[in-house]
């Protein structure tokens, strides 16, 4: 969320929320970060987390991911059953993560990922780990 102490005007805050919802790339995240710092000063962690979540959601959508759910020990990443991905790439992703990642095929295919202690030291590390996993799954996407 964006604290009232950071952006006092509800109209400005609503506009910023709408723009954050459209963040889809690292560049757009960087641009929004720069703009908020220029206009309102240092960005609170809650607002940075909100922007990172928006970016992850956009990447997940592009990767045919329908849900990311879990906790600081593990996450489950559900896929759209008719996702246009190259399944031949799944074993390589699994291999690269060792025993920390599994893939379950079924009516709703999903990945399960188990975090290391280093990946959960901070919220930022946790979000970066999720972002990297989503990016790897996105690499399976077939060309249109």
C-alpha positions as CSV (number, residue, x, y, z in Angstrom):
1,X,0.0,0.0,0.0
2,X,0.9,3.6,-0.3
3,X,0.9,5.3,3.1
4,X,-1.1,8.5,3.6
5,X,2.0,10.1,5.0
6,X,3.8,9.5,1.7
7,X,1.2,10.8,-0.8
8,X,-1.4,12.9,0.9
9,X,-3.7,13.7,-2.0
10,X,-6.2,10.8,-2.6
11,X,-6.4,11.8,-6.3
12,X,-2.7,11.6,-6.7
13,X,-2.6,8.3,-4.8
14,X,-5.4,6.8,-7.0
15,X,-3.5,7.8,-10.1
16,X,-0.3,6.3,-8.8
17,X,-2.1,3.0,-7.9
18,X,-3.5,2.8,-11.5
19,X,0.0,3.3,-12.9
20,X,1.6,0.8,-10.6
21,X,-0.9,-1.8,-11.7
22,X,0.4,-1.5,-15.3
23,X,4.1,-2.1,-14.4
24,X,5.4,-5.1,-16.4
25,X,9.1,-4.6,-16.9
26,X,12.2,-3.8,-14.9
27,X,12.5,-0.6,-16.8
28,X,8.9,0.5,-16.0
29,X,9.6,-0.3,-12.3
30,X,12.7,1.8,-12.4
31,X,10.9,4.7,-14.1
32,X,8.1,4.6,-11.5
33,X,10.7,4.4,-8.7
34,X,12.5,7.4,-10.1
35,X,9.3,9.4,-10.6
36,X,8.0,8.7,-7.1
37,X,11.4,9.7,-5.6
38,X,11.5,12.9,-7.6
39,X,7.9,13.9,-6.7
40,X,7.5,12.5,-3.1
41,X,10.9,11.6,-1.7
42,X,12.2,8.3,-0.4
43,X,9.8,5.5,-1.2
44,X,8.4,3.5,1.8
45,X,9.0,-0.3,1.7
46,X,5.3,-1.0,1.4
47,X,5.1,1.0,-1.8
48,X,8.2,-0.6,-3.2
49,X,6.8,-4.0,-2.4
50,X,3.5,-3.0,-4.2
51,X,5.4,-2.1,-7.3
52,X,7.4,-5.3,-7.3
53,X,4.3,-7.4,-6.8
54,X,2.7,-5.6,-9.8
55,X,5.7,-6.4,-12.0
56,X,5.6,-10.1,-10.9
57,X,1.9,-10.3,-11.6
58,X,2.4,-9.0,-15.1
59,X,5.3,-11.4,-15.8
60,X,3.2,-14.3,-14.4
61,X,0.4,-13.4,-16.7
62,X,2.8,-13.5,-19.7
63,X,4.1,-16.9,-18.5
64,X,0.6,-18.5,-18.3
65,X,0.8,-18.6,-14.5
66,X,-2.7,-18.4,-12.9
67,X,-1.7,-18.4,-9.3
68,X,1.3,-18.0,-7.0
69,X,0.6,-19.0,-3.5
70,X,2.7,-20.0,-0.5
71,X,4.8,-18.8,2.4
72,X,8.4,-18.2,3.2
73,X,9.2,-22.0,3.0
74,X,7.6,-22.8,-0.3
75,X,5.4,-21.5,-3.1
76,X,3.1,-23.3,-5.5
77,X,2.9,-21.8,-9.0
78,X,-0.2,-22.9,-10.9
79,X,-0.2,-22.9,-14.7
80,X,-3.0,-22.4,-17.2
81,X,-3.8,-25.9,-18.3
82,X,-3.6,-25.0,-22.0
83,X,-0.5,-22.8,-21.7
84,X,1.5,-22.4,-24.9
85,X,4.8,-23.4,-23.4
86,X,7.5,-25.8,-24.6
87,X,7.3,-28.6,-22.1
88,X,10.8,-29.9,-23.2
89,X,12.3,-27.0,-21.2
90,X,10.7,-28.0,-17.9
91,X,13.3,-30.7,-17.0
92,X,16.1,-28.1,-17.4
93,X,14.5,-25.7,-15.0
94,X,13.9,-28.5,-12.5
95,X,17.5,-29.7,-12.8
96,X,18.8,-26.1,-12.4
97,X,17.1,-25.9,-9.0
98,X,18.1,-29.3,-7.7
99,X,15.7,-30.8,-5.1
100,X,14.2,-27.3,-4.4
101,X,11.8,-27.4,-7.4
102,X,9.3,-30.0,-8.5
103,X,6.7,-30.1,-11.4
104,X,3.4,-31.8,-11.1
105,X,1.4,-32.5,-14.2
106,X,-2.3,-32.9,-14.1
107,X,-5.6,-31.1,-14.7
108,X,-3.9,-28.0,-13.3
109,X,-0.1,-28.3,-13.7
110,X,2.0,-26.6,-11.1
111,X,5.5,-26.0,-9.9
112,X,6.5,-26.2,-6.2
113,X,9.6,-24.3,-5.1
114,X,11.3,-24.6,-1.7
115,X,13.2,-21.6,-0.6
116,X,16.7,-21.5,0.8
117,X,17.4,-19.5,4.0
118,X,19.3,-16.9,1.9
119,X,16.3,-16.3,-0.3
120,X,14.1,-15.4,2.6
121,X,16.4,-13.1,4.6
122,X,14.4,-10.1,3.6
123,X,11.1,-9.3,1.8
124,X,13.2,-7.9,-1.1
125,X,15.2,-11.1,-1.4
126,X,12.0,-13.2,-1.2
127,X,10.4,-11.1,-4.0
128,X,13.5,-11.3,-6.1
129,X,13.6,-15.0,-5.8
130,X,9.9,-15.3,-6.9
131,X,10.6,-12.9,-9.8
132,X,13.5,-15.0,-11.0
133,X,11.5,-18.2,-10.9
134,X,8.6,-16.6,-12.8
135,X,11.1,-15.3,-15.4
136,X,12.5,-18.8,-15.8
137,X,9.0,-20.2,-16.3
138,X,8.3,-17.4,-18.7
139,X,11.2,-18.6,-20.8
140,X,9.2,-21.7,-21.6
141,X,6.7,-19.6,-23.5
142,X,6.3,-20.6,-27.2
143,X,6.7,-17.9,-29.8
144,X,3.4,-16.7,-31.2
